[in-house]
Amino acid sequence: MNEKPILGITMGDPSGIGPEISVKALGQTKIYDLCHPVIIGDARVMEKAAREAIKRQDIVIHPVSSVKECLFKCGTIDVYDLHNVEVEKLKIGKVDAMSGEAAFTSVKKVIELALAGEIDATITNPLNKEALNLAGHHYSGHTEIYADLTATKDYSMMLADEALRVVHVSTHVSLREACDRVKKDRVLKVIELAHNTCKGLGIGDPKIAVAGLNPHAGENGMFGTEEIEEIRPAIEAAKAKGINAEGPIPPDTVFPKAHGGMYDIVVAMYHDQGHIPLKVLGFQYDKAAGKWQAVNGVNITLGLPIIRSSVDHGTAFDRAWQGSANESSLVNAIEYGVRLAVNRRK
């Protein structure tokens, strides 16, 4: 019970910032105080990132072919070496099928390791959806890969930045389709996933806010009837199961309330409804400096048989391999992964 959890961290798309933020994050002592991390990807890519992007000559890249070979020692980065990149052909900062394939095989392997019980949680670096599809893997993102490879039917995406958490009824679909997906059964399932995840984080009696779909949560049917016909019945069904859910609450007020501590998690009805408030808080751009000062936030997939926590940003091809990418979201994802893994053991 006192053993640190083992975290498998995917390299991400090697043409993007995943390798360099991995080196930055695993160069911090506090990460090794929390867990035993191992990168899943290509050892030569990680070596190149450490030497050329981060300019860290002191960090040792330690290739392994099994988790049992890992040293888990700060200053040495263990890499479960898949030999999945021809480094000489790596196209930095560009959409490329080879990089898309490498990102996919890294994700596939980390899922296999978690399902086999060799690691306690999985952490994912960003991949590029276009590169993924060029490689012949037709998924819209990590969430769908995990659902497919773990045979999970009911799942959802949760975003978190410190105490603000948002879980989504739908994500990567058009806004028109998202509205059509607001159905009682789906809303109820997401409320249940939100409740169970908060419990998994150690929150004893989670208070769940459920956002409306329409302006003013429909204003009693004046601006739409989804709240009356689908969302409110889902909330009542959740309450009948002993879940502390409240709503539907107008979308423009639910997030300030949650940010102020009134709720432990918000159920959002579609992608941007949940993503925008989280990124307003977590992403801080400094115009004078011409760069992001903070890129915080974590993406967690709910409903899986394994733990998956991720950065909440993309591959940032325009800044890849320049050594300036911010690793804070990856550090946040690792911390959330540790918290979930430790609580799952209890």
C-alpha positions as CSV (number, residue, x, y, z in Angstrom):
1,M,0.0,0.0,0.0
2,N,2.9,2.3,0.6
3,E,4.7,1.6,-2.7
4,K,4.6,4.5,-5.1
5,P,2.4,3.9,-8.1
6,I,4.0,3.2,-11.4
7,L,2.9,5.6,-14.2
8,G,3.3,4.9,-17.9
9,I,3.7,8.2,-19.7
10,T,3.3,8.2,-23.5
11,M,5.8,10.1,-25.6
12,G,3.0,11.7,-27.7
13,D,3.5,12.8,-31.3
14,P,7.3,13.0,-31.6
15,S,7.0,15.9,-34.1
16,G,5.4,17.9,-31.3
17,I,6.2,19.0,-27.8
18,G,5.6,15.7,-26.0
19,P,9.2,14.5,-25.8
20,E,10.6,17.8,-24.5
21,I,7.9,18.4,-21.9
22,S,8.4,14.8,-20.7
23,V,12.1,15.5,-20.2
24,K,11.3,18.8,-18.3
25,A,8.7,17.1,-16.1
26,L,10.8,14.0,-15.3
27,G,13.7,16.3,-14.6
28,Q,11.9,17.4,-11.4
29,T,12.6,15.6,-8.1
30,K,9.0,16.1,-6.9
31,I,7.8,13.7,-9.7
32,Y,9.9,10.9,-8.3
33,D,8.7,11.7,-4.8
34,L,5.2,11.0,-6.0
35,C,5.5,8.0,-8.3
36,H,7.7,5.7,-10.4
37,P,7.4,7.1,-14.0
38,V,8.3,5.4,-17.2
39,I,8.1,6.9,-20.7
40,I,6.5,4.7,-23.4
41,G,7.9,5.5,-26.8
42,D,11.3,5.8,-28.6
43,A,14.5,6.1,-26.6
44,R,16.4,7.8,-29.4
45,V,13.7,10.5,-29.6
46,M,13.9,11.1,-25.9
47,E,17.7,11.2,-26.1
48,K,17.4,13.8,-28.9
49,A,14.9,15.8,-26.9
50,A,17.1,15.9,-23.8
51,R,20.2,16.9,-25.6
52,E,19.0,19.1,-28.5
53,A,15.7,20.6,-27.3
54,I,16.2,20.9,-23.5
55,K,20.0,21.1,-23.6
56,R,20.2,18.7,-20.6
57,Q,23.4,16.8,-20.8
58,D,23.1,15.6,-17.3
59,I,20.0,13.5,-17.8
60,V,20.5,9.8,-18.6
61,I,18.1,8.1,-20.9
62,H,17.7,4.5,-19.8
63,P,16.0,2.2,-22.5
64,V,14.1,-0.8,-21.1
65,S,12.2,-3.7,-22.7
66,S,10.0,-4.3,-19.6
67,V,8.8,-2.4,-16.6
68,K,10.8,-4.6,-14.3
69,E,14.0,-3.2,-15.8
70,C,13.2,0.4,-14.8
71,L,15.4,2.2,-12.2
72,F,12.9,4.9,-11.2
73,K,15.7,7.3,-10.2
74,C,15.6,11.1,-10.6
75,G,18.2,12.1,-13.2
76,T,17.6,8.9,-15.2
77,I,14.6,8.7,-17.4
78,D,13.4,5.1,-18.0
79,V,12.0,4.7,-21.5
80,Y,10.1,1.6,-22.5
81,D,11.7,1.5,-25.9
82,L,9.3,0.6,-28.8
83,H,11.9,1.6,-31.5
84,N,8.9,3.2,-33.3
85,V,10.6,6.3,-34.8
86,E,13.3,6.6,-37.5
87,V,14.9,9.6,-35.9
88,E,16.7,10.6,-39.1
89,K,13.3,10.9,-40.9
90,L,11.6,12.8,-38.1
91,K,9.8,15.9,-39.3
92,I,9.8,18.3,-36.5
93,G,6.8,20.6,-36.3
94,K,4.9,18.9,-39.1
95,V,2.0,16.6,-39.6
96,D,3.6,13.2,-40.5
97,A,2.3,9.6,-40.8
98,M,5.4,8.2,-39.1
99,S,4.9,10.4,-36.1
100,G,1.2,9.5,-36.1
101,E,2.0,5.8,-36.1
102,A,4.5,6.3,-33.3
103,A,2.0,8.2,-31.2
104,F,-0.6,5.4,-31.7
105,T,1.7,2.5,-30.9
106,S,2.8,4.3,-27.7
107,V,-0.8,4.7,-26.6
108,K,-1.6,1.0,-27.5
109,K,1.4,-0.2,-25.5
110,V,0.6,1.9,-22.4
111,I,-3.0,0.6,-22.4
112,E,-1.7,-3.0,-22.7
113,L,0.6,-2.5,-19.8
114,A,-2.2,-1.1,-17.6
115,L,-4.6,-3.8,-18.5
116,A,-2.0,-6.4,-17.6
117,G,-1.5,-4.7,-14.2
118,E,2.2,-3.8,-14.9
119,I,1.5,-0.1,-14.3
120,D,-1.0,1.6,-12.1
121,A,-2.0,4.5,-14.3
122,T,-1.5,5.9,-17.8
123,I,-0.6,9.5,-18.7
124,T,-0.8,10.7,-22.2
125,N,1.1,13.4,-24.0
126,P,-0.5,15.2,-27.0
127,L,-1.0,13.5,-30.4
128,N,-2.1,15.0,-33.7
129,K,-5.5,13.8,-35.0
130,E,-4.5,14.4,-38.7
131,A,-1.2,12.5,-38.3
132,L,-3.1,9.7,-36.5
133,N,-5.5,9.3,-39.4
134,L,-2.7,9.6,-42.0
135,A,-1.2,6.5,-40.3
136,G,-4.4,4.7,-40.8
137,H,-5.9,4.9,-37.3
138,H,-9.2,6.6,-37.7
139,Y,-10.0,8.0,-34.3
140,S,-10.9,11.5,-33.3
141,G,-8.6,11.4,-30.3
142,H,-7.2,9.6,-27.2
143,T,-10.6,9.2,-25.6
144,E,-11.9,7.1,-28.5
145,I,-8.7,5.0,-28.7
146,Y,-8.9,4.1,-25.0
147,A,-12.6,3.3,-25.3
148,D,-12.0,1.0,-28.3
149,L,-8.9,-0.8,-26.9
150,T,-10.5,-1.3,-23.5
151,A,-13.9,-2.3,-24.9
152,T,-15.6,0.5,-22.9
153,K,-19.1,1.6,-24.0
154,D,-20.0,4.3,-21.4
155,Y,-17.3,6.9,-21.0
156,S,-16.8,10.6,-20.9
157,M,-14.1,13.3,-20.8
158,M,-13.3,15.2,-17.6
159,L,-11.2,18.4,-17.6
160,A,-9.8,19.7,-14.3
161,D,-7.8,22.7,-13.2
162,E,-7.2,22.6,-9.5
163,A,-10.6,22.3,-7.8
164,L,-12.7,23.1,-10.9
165,R,-13.8,19.9,-12.7
166,V,-16.0,19.6,-15.8
167,V,-17.3,16.4,-17.4
168,H,-18.9,16.3,-20.8
169,V,-22.1,14.7,-22.2
170,S,-20.6,14.9,-25.7
171,T,-17.2,16.0,-27.1
172,H,-15.9,15.6,-30.6
173,V,-19.1,16.0,-32.6
174,S,-20.7,19.0,-34.4
175,L,-22.7,21.4,-32.3
176,R,-25.9,20.3,-34.1
177,E,-25.2,16.6,-33.2
178,A,-24.2,17.6,-29.7
179,C,-27.7,19.0,-29.1
180,D,-29.2,15.8,-30.4
181,R,-27.1,13.8,-27.9
182,V,-28.6,15.5,-24.9
183,K,-30.8,12.6,-23.8
184,K,-31.9,11.5,-20.3
185,D,-30.0,8.2,-20.3
186,R,-26.7,9.7,-21.5
187,V,-27.0,12.7,-19.0
188,L,-27.7,10.3,-16.2
189,K,-24.7,8.1,-17.1
190,V,-22.4,11.1,-17.1
191,I,-23.7,12.3,-13.7
192,E,-22.9,8.8,-12.4
193,L,-19.4,8.9,-13.9
194,A,-18.8,12.3,-12.4
195,H,-20.0,11.1,-9.0
196,N,-17.8,7.9,-9.1
197,T,-14.8,9.8,-10.2
198,C,-15.1,12.4,-7.4
199,K,-15.4,9.5,-5.0
200,G,-12.2,8.1,-6.5
201,L,-10.5,11.4,-5.8
202,G,-11.3,11.0,-2.2
203,I,-14.3,13.4,-2.1
204,G,-16.8,11.9,0.4
205,D,-20.1,13.3,-0.8
206,P,-19.6,15.0,-4.2
207,K,-21.9,17.9,-5.1
208,I,-22.6,17.8,-8.8
209,A,-23.9,20.7,-10.8
210,V,-25.6,19.9,-14.1
211,A,-25.5,22.7,-16.7
212,G,-28.4,23.5,-19.0
213,L,-28.1,23.3,-22.7
214,N,-29.9,26.4,-23.7
215,P,-29.6,30.1,-22.7
216,H,-30.9,30.6,-19.1
217,A,-31.4,26.8,-19.0
218,G,-34.3,27.1,-21.4
219,E,-36.2,29.6,-19.2
220,N,-39.0,27.1,-18.6
221,G,-39.3,26.1,-22.3
222,M,-39.1,29.6,-23.8
223,F,-35.6,28.9,-25.3
224,G,-35.8,25.2,-25.7
225,T,-37.3,22.1,-24.1
226,E,-34.2,19.9,-23.5
227,E,-34.0,20.9,-19.9
228,I,-37.6,19.9,-19.2
229,E,-37.7,16.7,-21.3
230,E,-34.2,15.3,-20.9
231,I,-31.9,17.0,-18.4
232,R,-34.2,17.5,-15.4
233,P,-35.5,13.9,-15.5
234,A,-31.9,12.7,-15.5
235,I,-31.1,14.7,-12.5
236,E,-34.2,13.4,-10.6
237,A,-33.1,9.8,-11.5
238,A,-29.6,10.5,-10.1
239,K,-31.1,11.9,-6.9
240,A,-33.2,8.7,-6.6
241,K,-29.9,6.8,-6.6
242,G,-28.5,8.9,-3.7
243,I,-26.4,11.2,-5.9
244,N,-26.1,14.8,-4.8
245,A,-26.9,16.5,-8.2
246,E,-28.4,19.9,-8.8
247,G,-29.8,21.7,-11.9
248,P,-30.2,22.3,-14.7
249,I,-28.3,25.5,-13.9
250,P,-27.8,28.2,-16.6
251,P,-24.5,27.7,-18.3
252,D,-23.3,31.3,-17.8
253,T,-23.6,31.0,-14.0
254,V,-22.7,27.4,-13.2
255,F,-19.0,27.8,-13.8
256,P,-18.4,30.8,-11.5
257,K,-20.3,29.0,-8.8
258,A,-18.2,25.9,-9.2
259,H,-15.0,27.9,-9.4
260,G,-16.0,29.5,-6.1
261,G,-16.4,26.1,-4.4
262,M,-20.1,25.6,-4.5
263,Y,-19.8,22.4,-6.5
264,D,-17.2,19.6,-6.9
265,I,-17.8,19.0,-10.6
266,V,-20.0,20.4,-13.4
267,V,-21.7,18.2,-16.0
268,A,-21.4,20.2,-19.3
269,M,-23.7,19.3,-22.2
270,Y,-21.1,19.7,-25.0
271,H,-17.4,20.2,-25.8
272,D,-16.9,24.0,-25.8
273,Q,-19.4,24.6,-23.0
274,G,-16.9,22.7,-20.7
275,H,-13.6,23.5,-22.4
276,I,-13.8,27.3,-22.6
277,P,-14.1,28.0,-18.9
278,L,-11.4,25.6,-18.0
279,K,-9.0,27.1,-20.5
280,V,-9.8,30.6,-19.6
281,L,-8.6,29.7,-16.1
282,G,-5.7,27.4,-16.9
283,F,-4.2,28.9,-20.1
284,Q,-2.4,32.3,-19.5
285,Y,-0.9,34.0,-22.5
286,D,1.5,36.9,-22.0
287,K,1.2,39.3,-25.0
288,A,4.3,41.3,-24.0
289,A,6.5,38.2,-23.7
290,G,4.8,36.6,-26.8
291,K,4.4,33.2,-25.1
292,W,2.2,31.1,-22.8
293,Q,3.2,31.7,-19.2
294,A,0.9,28.8,-18.0
295,V,-0.8,25.9,-19.7
296,N,-2.5,24.2,-16.8
297,G,-5.3,21.7,-16.8
298,V,-5.8,17.9,-17.0
299,N,-7.9,15.7,-19.3
300,I,-9.2,12.5,-17.6
301,T,-11.2,9.8,-19.3
302,L,-14.0,8.5,-17.0
303,G,-15.6,5.0,-17.2
304,L,-12.4,3.1,-18.2
305,P,-11.2,0.0,-16.4
306,I,-7.8,1.7,-16.2
307,I,-6.7,5.2,-15.2
308,R,-6.0,7.7,-18.0
309,S,-4.9,11.3,-17.3
310,S,-3.6,13.6,-19.9
311,V,-2.3,17.1,-20.8
312,D,-5.0,19.5,-21.8
313,H,-3.3,20.9,-24.9
314,G,-2.2,20.0,-28.4
315,T,1.1,19.2,-30.0
316,A,2.1,22.8,-30.5
317,F,4.0,22.2,-33.8
318,D,4.8,25.9,-34.1
319,R,6.9,25.6,-30.9
320,A,8.1,22.1,-31.0
321,W,11.7,21.2,-30.2
322,Q,12.6,24.8,-29.3
323,G,12.9,24.1,-25.5
324,S,10.3,26.7,-24.6
325,A,7.2,24.4,-24.2
326,N,5.6,24.6,-20.8
327,E,5.4,21.3,-18.9
328,S,2.9,22.4,-16.2
329,S,-0.1,20.5,-17.7
330,L,1.9,17.3,-17.8
331,V,2.9,17.7,-14.2
332,N,-0.7,18.3,-13.3
333,A,-1.7,15.2,-15.2
334,I,0.9,13.1,-13.4
335,E,-0.3,14.5,-10.0
336,Y,-3.9,13.6,-10.9
337,G,-2.9,10.2,-12.1
338,V,-1.1,9.5,-8.8
339,R,-4.1,10.7,-6.8
340,L,-6.4,8.4,-8.7
341,A,-4.1,5.4,-8.4
342,V,-3.5,5.8,-4.7
343,N,-7.3,6.1,-4.0
344,R,-8.0,3.1,-6.2
345,R,-5.7,1.0,-4.0
346,K,-7.7,1.9,-0.8
